Amino acid sequence: MKTVTLDEAQRRLPDLVRRLEQEGEMLITDADHPVARLSRPSDRPSLRDLKPASVGAVLRPLSLPDDDLLGEMLDK
């Protein structure tokens, strides 16, 4: 991955954007620390392709407003 400084990116942004077709991705640094990444839009995965690691992360029990779970636990 090509690395450019923030100053260089500010001066040459149009050229860098055109070069993304060949480079694919560029890292922008400021004082030798990564601060941003330029990439083509097609490099980003579609949300349709992402799948949850577990069903539990997506499905949760539905609690209804009239549910009194604490009251049920205290009654037992």
VMD Tcl script that draws the C-alpha trace (Angstrom):
set ca {
  {0.00 0.00 0.00}
  {1.34 3.39 -0.97}
  {1.87 5.85 1.89}
  {1.65 9.63 1.50}
  {1.96 12.43 4.03}
  {-0.98 14.61 4.92}
  {0.74 17.63 3.37}
  {1.30 15.74 0.12}
  {-2.29 14.50 0.10}
  {-3.58 18.05 0.51}
  {-1.46 19.29 -2.38}
  {-2.07 16.36 -4.73}
  {-5.53 15.01 -3.82}
  {-6.96 15.03 -7.38}
  {-3.92 13.13 -8.68}
  {-4.01 10.65 -5.79}
  {-7.71 9.96 -6.34}
  {-7.05 9.24 -10.03}
  {-4.22 6.88 -9.08}
  {-6.49 4.80 -6.83}
  {-7.44 2.71 -9.87}
  {-3.86 1.38 -10.03}
  {-2.88 1.62 -6.36}
  {-6.14 0.34 -4.91}
  {-5.53 1.93 -1.55}
  {-3.31 4.64 -0.02}
  {-2.44 5.37 3.59}
  {-2.21 9.01 4.70}
  {0.14 9.75 7.59}
  {0.74 12.78 9.78}
  {4.02 12.85 11.72}
  {4.53 9.17 10.77}
  {1.18 8.16 12.31}
  {-1.62 6.76 10.11}
  {-4.57 9.17 10.07}
  {-6.66 8.14 7.04}
  {-6.93 5.70 4.18}
  {-8.04 6.39 0.60}
  {-9.64 3.50 -1.22}
  {-11.95 2.82 -4.13}
  {-15.64 2.52 -3.21}
  {-15.77 -1.03 -4.58}
  {-13.20 -2.13 -1.99}
  {-15.77 -1.76 0.79}
  {-17.78 -4.94 1.49}
  {-21.51 -4.77 0.98}
  {-23.66 -4.99 4.09}
  {-25.53 -7.80 2.33}
  {-22.32 -9.87 2.39}
  {-21.74 -9.45 6.13}
  {-23.14 -12.21 8.31}
  {-23.40 -12.15 12.10}
  {-21.08 -14.46 14.03}
  {-24.02 -15.82 16.02}
  {-27.79 -15.65 15.92}
  {-27.80 -14.48 19.54}
  {-26.08 -11.27 18.51}
  {-29.05 -10.44 16.28}
  {-32.05 -12.10 17.93}
  {-32.96 -11.01 21.43}
  {-36.05 -11.86 23.42}
  {-38.75 -9.27 22.96}
  {-39.86 -7.71 26.22}
  {-43.30 -6.18 26.19}
  {-44.10 -3.01 28.13}
  {-46.49 -4.88 30.46}
  {-43.92 -7.55 31.36}
  {-42.92 -7.35 35.02}
  {-39.96 -9.73 35.10}
  {-38.56 -8.33 38.34}
  {-41.92 -8.70 40.03}
  {-42.20 -12.32 38.86}
  {-38.74 -13.13 40.23}
  {-39.51 -11.54 43.60}
  {-42.84 -13.44 43.92}
  {-41.09 -16.82 43.70}
}
mol new
graphics top color blue
foreach p $ca { graphics top sphere $p radius 0.5 }
foreach p [lrange $ca 0 end-1] q [lrange $ca 1 end] { graphics top cylinder $p $q radius 0.2 }
display resetview
